[in-house]
Amino acid sequence: MTLTPAGRAEILRAAQRDEFFKEQLSNNASELLHLIGGVRLWLRYKDLVQMTIRIFYDILMTALNLQTLGEEFTGMVQVNRTATALPKKYVSP
């Protein structure tokens, strides 16, 4: 597999796509909190829930060695300098 460095446009598109998905996830979680807990609970915890969802997304992708949705959308593969740490999708069993 030949790897070439990603360009600025690809990196920007991947970041924008990730931001879009994190926004969608946090909005959905916020709506769920509103439906389950009511207005008072939602007003009290909406910012915490949104921040937690965003952080959880980043930690989950990193800890499980997965591509983010933005990286997958743009076809980017994040590797270390020696290209030995590939996402699970690219490692053959």
Short mmCIF file of the C-alpha atoms (twelve columns), coordinates in Angstrom:
data_MODEL
# 
_entry.id   MODEL 
# 
loop_
_atom_site.group_PDB 
_atom_site.id 
_atom_site.type_symbol 
_atom_site.label_atom_id 
_atom_site.label_alt_id 
_atom_site.label_comp_id 
_atom_site.label_asym_id 
_atom_site.label_seq_id 
_atom_site.Cartn_x 
_atom_site.Cartn_y 
_atom_site.Cartn_z 
_atom_site.pdbx_PDB_model_num 
ATOM 1  C CA . MET A 1  0.000   0.000   0.000  1 
ATOM 2  C CA . THR A 2  1.488   3.318   -1.079 1 
ATOM 3  C CA . LEU A 3  0.769   6.157   1.303  1 
ATOM 4  C CA . THR A 4  0.931   9.811   0.316  1 
ATOM 5  C CA . PRO A 5  0.537   12.733  2.697  1 
ATOM 6  C CA . ALA A 6  -2.932  14.279  2.792  1 
ATOM 7  C CA . GLY A 7  -3.352  17.753  1.411  1 
ATOM 8  C CA . ARG A 8  -4.755  20.701  3.298  1 
ATOM 9  C CA . ALA A 9  -8.119  20.417  1.560  1 
ATOM 10 C CA . GLU A 10 -8.501  16.743  2.509  1 
ATOM 11 C CA . ILE A 11 -7.598  17.439  6.125  1 
ATOM 12 C CA . LEU A 12 -10.047 20.340  6.251  1 
ATOM 13 C CA . ARG A 13 -12.853 18.264  4.691  1 
ATOM 14 C CA . ALA A 14 -12.201 15.425  7.141  1 
ATOM 15 C CA . ALA A 15 -12.275 17.831  10.099 1 
ATOM 16 C CA . GLN A 16 -15.484 19.437  8.837  1 
ATOM 17 C CA . ARG A 17 -17.115 16.045  8.348  1 
ATOM 18 C CA . ASP A 18 -16.087 14.940  11.848 1 
ATOM 19 C CA . GLU A 19 -17.443 18.184  13.264 1 
ATOM 20 C CA . PHE A 20 -20.735 17.600  11.440 1 
ATOM 21 C CA . PHE A 21 -21.095 14.081  12.870 1 
ATOM 22 C CA . LYS A 22 -20.148 15.175  16.389 1 
ATOM 23 C CA . GLU A 23 -22.716 17.969  16.147 1 
ATOM 24 C CA . GLN A 24 -25.379 15.493  15.008 1 
ATOM 25 C CA . LEU A 25 -24.553 13.058  17.826 1 
ATOM 26 C CA . SER A 26 -24.553 15.758  20.493 1 
ATOM 27 C CA . ASN A 27 -27.834 17.226  19.215 1 
ATOM 28 C CA . ASN A 28 -29.467 13.794  19.224 1 
ATOM 29 C CA . ALA A 29 -28.244 13.133  22.763 1 
ATOM 30 C CA . SER A 30 -29.501 16.552  23.842 1 
ATOM 31 C CA . GLU A 31 -32.935 15.877  22.327 1 
ATOM 32 C CA . LEU A 32 -33.073 12.497  24.049 1 
ATOM 33 C CA . LEU A 33 -32.232 14.122  27.383 1 
ATOM 34 C CA . HIS A 34 -34.992 16.664  26.773 1 
ATOM 35 C CA . LEU A 35 -37.547 13.952  25.983 1 
ATOM 36 C CA . ILE A 36 -36.610 11.734  28.912 1 
ATOM 37 C CA . GLY A 37 -35.800 14.273  31.584 1 
ATOM 38 C CA . GLY A 38 -37.913 17.272  30.687 1 
ATOM 39 C CA . VAL A 39 -37.000 20.911  30.294 1 
ATOM 40 C CA . ARG A 40 -35.421 21.473  33.694 1 
ATOM 41 C CA . LEU A 41 -33.056 18.530  33.448 1 
ATOM 42 C CA . TRP A 42 -32.250 19.415  29.839 1 
ATOM 43 C CA . LEU A 43 -31.400 23.027  30.701 1 
ATOM 44 C CA . ARG A 44 -29.243 21.869  33.566 1 
ATOM 45 C CA . TYR A 45 -27.212 19.221  31.724 1 
ATOM 46 C CA . LYS A 46 -27.402 19.934  27.974 1 
ATOM 47 C CA . ASP A 47 -23.929 21.497  27.751 1 
ATOM 48 C CA . LEU A 48 -22.385 18.683  29.773 1 
ATOM 49 C CA . VAL A 49 -24.054 16.032  27.610 1 
ATOM 50 C CA . GLN A 50 -22.948 17.704  24.375 1 
ATOM 51 C CA . MET A 51 -19.358 18.071  25.566 1 
ATOM 52 C CA . THR A 52 -19.287 14.480  26.839 1 
ATOM 53 C CA . ILE A 53 -20.532 13.113  23.503 1 
ATOM 54 C CA . ARG A 54 -17.864 15.049  21.565 1 
ATOM 55 C CA . ILE A 55 -15.059 13.898  23.858 1 
ATOM 56 C CA . PHE A 56 -16.357 10.317  23.873 1 
ATOM 57 C CA . TYR A 57 -16.358 10.256  20.049 1 
ATOM 58 C CA . ASP A 58 -12.709 11.335  19.872 1 
ATOM 59 C CA . ILE A 59 -11.583 8.986   22.651 1 
ATOM 60 C CA . LEU A 60 -13.483 6.048   21.172 1 
ATOM 61 C CA . MET A 61 -11.992 6.504   17.701 1 
ATOM 62 C CA . THR A 62 -8.480  6.851   19.116 1 
ATOM 63 C CA . ALA A 63 -8.661  4.077   21.713 1 
ATOM 64 C CA . LEU A 64 -10.152 1.538   19.317 1 
ATOM 65 C CA . ASN A 65 -7.706  2.526   16.563 1 
ATOM 66 C CA . LEU A 66 -10.520 3.318   14.129 1 
ATOM 67 C CA . GLN A 67 -10.800 5.853   11.352 1 
ATOM 68 C CA . THR A 68 -13.013 8.799   12.152 1 
ATOM 69 C CA . LEU A 69 -16.006 9.248   9.891  1 
ATOM 70 C CA . GLY A 70 -14.301 12.271  8.324  1 
ATOM 71 C CA . GLU A 71 -11.147 10.292  7.567  1 
ATOM 72 C CA . GLU A 72 -13.216 7.497   6.082  1 
ATOM 73 C CA . PHE A 73 -15.212 9.970   3.979  1 
ATOM 74 C CA . THR A 74 -12.072 11.520  2.488  1 
ATOM 75 C CA . GLY A 75 -10.155 8.249   2.200  1 
ATOM 76 C CA . MET A 76 -7.464  9.289   4.654  1 
ATOM 77 C CA . VAL A 77 -5.555  6.792   6.776  1 
ATOM 78 C CA . GLN A 78 -3.812  8.055   9.901  1 
ATOM 79 C CA . VAL A 79 -0.482  6.302   10.495 1 
ATOM 80 C CA . ASN A 80 2.623   6.812   12.576 1 
ATOM 81 C CA . ARG A 81 5.952   7.709   10.927 1 
ATOM 82 C CA . THR A 82 6.895   4.089   10.250 1 
ATOM 83 C CA . ALA A 83 3.390   3.201   8.982  1 
ATOM 84 C CA . THR A 84 3.183   0.344   11.476 1 
ATOM 85 C CA . ALA A 85 0.053   1.535   13.282 1 
ATOM 86 C CA . LEU A 86 -2.802  1.273   10.803 1 
ATOM 87 C CA . PRO A 87 -6.511  1.378   11.630 1 
ATOM 88 C CA . LYS A 88 -8.009  -2.078  12.197 1 
ATOM 89 C CA . LYS A 89 -9.815  -1.891  8.868  1 
ATOM 90 C CA . TYR A 90 -6.463  -2.033  7.027  1 
ATOM 91 C CA . VAL A 91 -4.789  -4.748  9.088  1 
ATOM 92 C CA . SER A 92 -5.199  -8.228  7.656  1 
ATOM 93 C CA . PRO A 93 -5.902  -11.006 10.181 1 
# 
